[in-house]
Amino acid sequence: MSYIVADLTKREDLERTVKELENIGEPDIFFFSTGGPKPGYFMEMSIEDWEGTVNLLLRPAVYLTRALVPAMERRGFGRIIYSTSVAIKEPIPNIALSNVVRISMAGLVRTLAKELGPKGITVNGIMPGIIRTGRMIQLARDRANQEGKNVEEALNDYAEPIPLRRLGEPEEIGYLVAFLASDLGSYINGAMIPVDGGRLNSVF
């Protein structure tokens, strides 16, 4: 196993990572997932916040995809999977940065699926809902402090609108990624798949 330590929001680290990837070997699978930008409403965000969010969510995806696709093209096989958010379908209050910038990933998925499909490369996106991650716990803690509740009560509030009445677990995201990366998912291309316990109200 090889790994690269880098801050992908920094251009110099991103460019170094791209160079180091060339020495690791030819990839079969590229799964892209980052942390989320800070919460807040639109007018609370500075121009620097918007630029930082693009540098966190979109620029690394573009850089790394450009670096990895040529090897997949040579082999005639590849799986590219981007983790985004259900906010692409239904904006979520108090996370304006994520709502706006993550939707660009859906455009990236559909564009690449058309361009790379003929070369044996599938490209898909997953849209996690409310997953019990460290970020989610922090958001629940902030909400609990604002509303005079404990964290577990705040988490239960987040789970209430979900038909399954619970939060998702990180490994449930992993199961879908593993499926899409396998031969079993070889005919799925250009899809944006929610993993949200049925929370989304949209039909499509």
C-alpha positions as semicolon CSV with decimal commas, in nm:
position;residue;x (nm);y (nm);z (nm)
1;M;0,000;0,000;0,000
2;S;0,124;0,347;-0,088
3;Y;0,002;0,679;0,042
4;I;0,071;1,047;-0,014
5;V;0,037;1,309;0,257
6;A;-0,085;1,637;0,110
7;D;-0,319;1,929;0,159
8;L;-0,512;1,922;-0,167
9;T;-0,646;2,273;-0,114
10;K;-0,291;2,398;-0,180
11;R;-0,190;2,412;-0,545
12;E;0,172;2,312;-0,476
13;D;0,062;2,004;-0,280
14;L;-0,187;1,914;-0,550
15;E;0,074;1,938;-0,824
16;R;0,320;1,732;-0,616
17;T;0,053;1,468;-0,560
18;V;-0,015;1,443;-0,932
19;K;0,357;1,385;-0,997
20;E;0,385;1,125;-0,721
21;L;0,083;0,936;-0,851
22;E;0,277;0,865;-1,169
23;N;0,523;0,656;-0,966
24;I;0,265;0,446;-0,782
25;G;0,132;0,249;-1,077
26;E;-0,163;0,247;-1,311
27;P;-0,497;0,280;-1,130
28;D;-0,811;0,076;-1,181
29;I;-1,031;0,278;-0,945
30;F;-1,044;0,642;-0,841
31;F;-1,274;0,728;-0,549
32;F;-1,281;1,098;-0,462
33;S;-1,414;1,213;-0,126
34;T;-1,332;1,520;0,079
35;G;-1,451;1,683;0,395
36;G;-1,714;1,950;0,368
37;P;-1,672;2,328;0,379
38;K;-1,775;2,525;0,683
39;P;-2,147;2,567;0,750
40;G;-2,326;2,899;0,724
41;Y;-2,575;3,101;0,524
42;F;-2,499;3,271;0,192
43;M;-2,449;3,625;0,320
44;E;-2,225;3,501;0,601
45;M;-1,972;3,363;0,354
46;S;-1,682;3,572;0,226
47;I;-1,537;3,560;-0,125
48;E;-1,240;3,378;0,029
49;D;-1,481;3,115;0,165
50;W;-1,616;3,056;-0,185
51;E;-1,270;3,033;-0,336
52;G;-1,161;2,796;-0,060
53;T;-1,461;2,571;-0,121
54;V;-1,383;2,544;-0,492
55;N;-1,026;2,458;-0,396
56;L;-1,153;2,193;-0,155
57;L;-1,426;2,027;-0,360
58;L;-1,376;2,088;-0,731
59;R;-1,016;2,171;-0,814
60;P;-0,865;1,854;-0,660
61;A;-1,123;1,640;-0,840
62;V;-1,029;1,797;-1,173
63;Y;-0,654;1,777;-1,114
64;L;-0,654;1,417;-0,995
65;T;-0,895;1,298;-1,263
66;R;-0,678;1,451;-1,533
67;A;-0,376;1,276;-1,384
68;L;-0,535;0,931;-1,355
69;V;-0,749;0,902;-1,668
70;P;-0,466;0,856;-1,923
71;A;-0,356;0,528;-1,761
72;M;-0,717;0,406;-1,753
73;E;-0,753;0,495;-2,121
74;R;-0,440;0,296;-2,209
75;R;-0,578;-0,010;-2,032
76;G;-0,933;0,033;-2,160
77;F;-1,072;0,004;-1,809
78;G;-1,145;0,232;-1,517
79;R;-1,388;0,321;-1,243
80;I;-1,426;0,681;-1,126
81;I;-1,656;0,753;-0,833
82;Y;-1,711;1,094;-0,674
83;S;-1,872;1,146;-0,335
84;T;-2,095;1,454;-0,332
85;S;-2,411;1,522;-0,128
86;V;-2,790;1,504;-0,144
87;A;-2,769;1,883;-0,133
88;I;-2,722;1,856;-0,510
89;K;-3,090;1,756;-0,531
90;E;-3,231;1,954;-0,240
91;P;-3,028;2,236;-0,084
92;I;-2,981;2,195;0,289
93;P;-3,022;2,497;0,520
94;N;-2,707;2,649;0,667
95;I;-2,456;2,488;0,428
96;A;-2,465;2,736;0,139
97;L;-2,108;2,666;0,028
98;S;-2,169;2,294;-0,006
99;N;-2,509;2,340;-0,172
100;V;-2,369;2,557;-0,449
101;V;-2,025;2,413;-0,522
102;R;-2,099;2,042;-0,493
103;I;-2,351;2,058;-0,778
104;S;-2,057;2,114;-1,012
105;M;-1,957;1,754;-0,937
106;A;-2,279;1,633;-1,097
107;G;-2,183;1,818;-1,414
108;L;-1,840;1,658;-1,399
109;V;-1,990;1,309;-1,362
110;R;-2,225;1,346;-1,658
111;T;-1,961;1,505;-1,879
112;L;-1,698;1,240;-1,809
113;A;-1,946;0,953;-1,836
114;K;-2,017;1,058;-2,195
115;E;-1,654;1,123;-2,283
116;L;-1,492;0,824;-2,113
117;G;-1,760;0,556;-2,147
118;P;-1,648;0,457;-2,499
119;K;-1,300;0,399;-2,353
120;G;-1,419;0,145;-2,096
121;I;-1,428;0,388;-1,804
122;T;-1,742;0,435;-1,596
123;V;-1,799;0,754;-1,399
124;N;-2,059;0,785;-1,124
125;G;-2,142;0,998;-0,824
126;I;-2,286;0,908;-0,488
127;M;-2,495;1,150;-0,286
128;P;-2,471;1,074;0,085
129;G;-2,746;1,200;0,307
130;I;-2,704;1,241;0,680
131;I;-2,421;1,006;0,771
132;R;-2,283;0,959;1,122
133;T;-1,943;1,113;1,054
134;G;-1,726;1,341;1,266
135;R;-1,856;1,639;1,069
136;M;-2,216;1,534;1,135
137;I;-2,148;1,497;1,505
138;Q;-2,000;1,847;1,510
139;L;-2,304;1,991;1,331
140;A;-2,528;1,814;1,583
141;R;-2,320;1,952;1,868
142;D;-2,356;2,305;1,732
143;R;-2,731;2,256;1,694
144;A;-2,758;2,112;2,044
145;N;-2,579;2,413;2,192
146;Q;-2,810;2,651;2,007
147;E;-3,126;2,468;2,114
148;G;-3,027;2,365;2,467
149;K;-3,025;1,992;2,391
150;N;-2,771;1,714;2,417
151;V;-2,596;1,580;2,108
152;E;-2,797;1,258;2,090
153;E;-3,123;1,454;2,093
154;A;-2,993;1,671;1,810
155;L;-2,895;1,361;1,611
156;N;-3,244;1,222;1,665
157;D;-3,385;1,547;1,527
158;Y;-3,178;1,498;1,212
159;A;-3,304;1,140;1,183
160;E;-3,673;1,227;1,227
161;P;-3,746;1,327;0,862
162;I;-3,568;1,018;0,729
163;P;-3,813;0,735;0,651
164;L;-3,575;0,480;0,805
165;R;-3,561;0,697;1,120
166;R;-3,186;0,669;1,157
167;L;-2,864;0,818;1,028
168;G;-2,654;0,637;0,773
169;E;-2,327;0,473;0,874
170;P;-2,000;0,540;0,688
171;E;-1,963;0,176;0,586
172;E;-2,295;0,198;0,402
173;I;-2,131;0,447;0,169
174;G;-1,840;0,208;0,131
175;Y;-2,070;-0,076;0,025
176;L;-2,202;0,128;-0,268
177;V;-1,854;0,241;-0,370
178;A;-1,735;-0,121;-0,369
179;F;-2,032;-0,223;-0,585
180;L;-1,978;0,054;-0,839
181;A;-1,608;-0,031;-0,857
182;S;-1,675;-0,400;-0,917
183;D;-1,777;-0,593;-1,228
184;L;-2,129;-0,606;-1,082
185;G;-2,160;-0,232;-1,141
186;S;-2,011;-0,231;-1,489
187;Y;-2,329;-0,110;-1,666
188;I;-2,391;0,183;-1,432
189;N;-2,247;0,498;-1,585
190;G;-2,327;0,866;-1,538
191;A;-2,549;0,800;-1,236
192;M;-2,590;1,018;-0,928
193;I;-2,706;0,777;-0,659
194;P;-2,852;0,892;-0,326
195;V;-2,765;0,709;-0,006
196;D;-3,001;0,888;0,228
197;G;-3,250;0,644;0,376
198;G;-3,524;0,781;0,150
199;R;-3,496;1,140;0,273
200;L;-3,505;1,308;-0,069
201;N;-3,849;1,419;-0,183
202;S;-3,762;1,457;-0,552
203;V;-3,891;1,194;-0,795
204;F;-3,585;1,211;-1,022
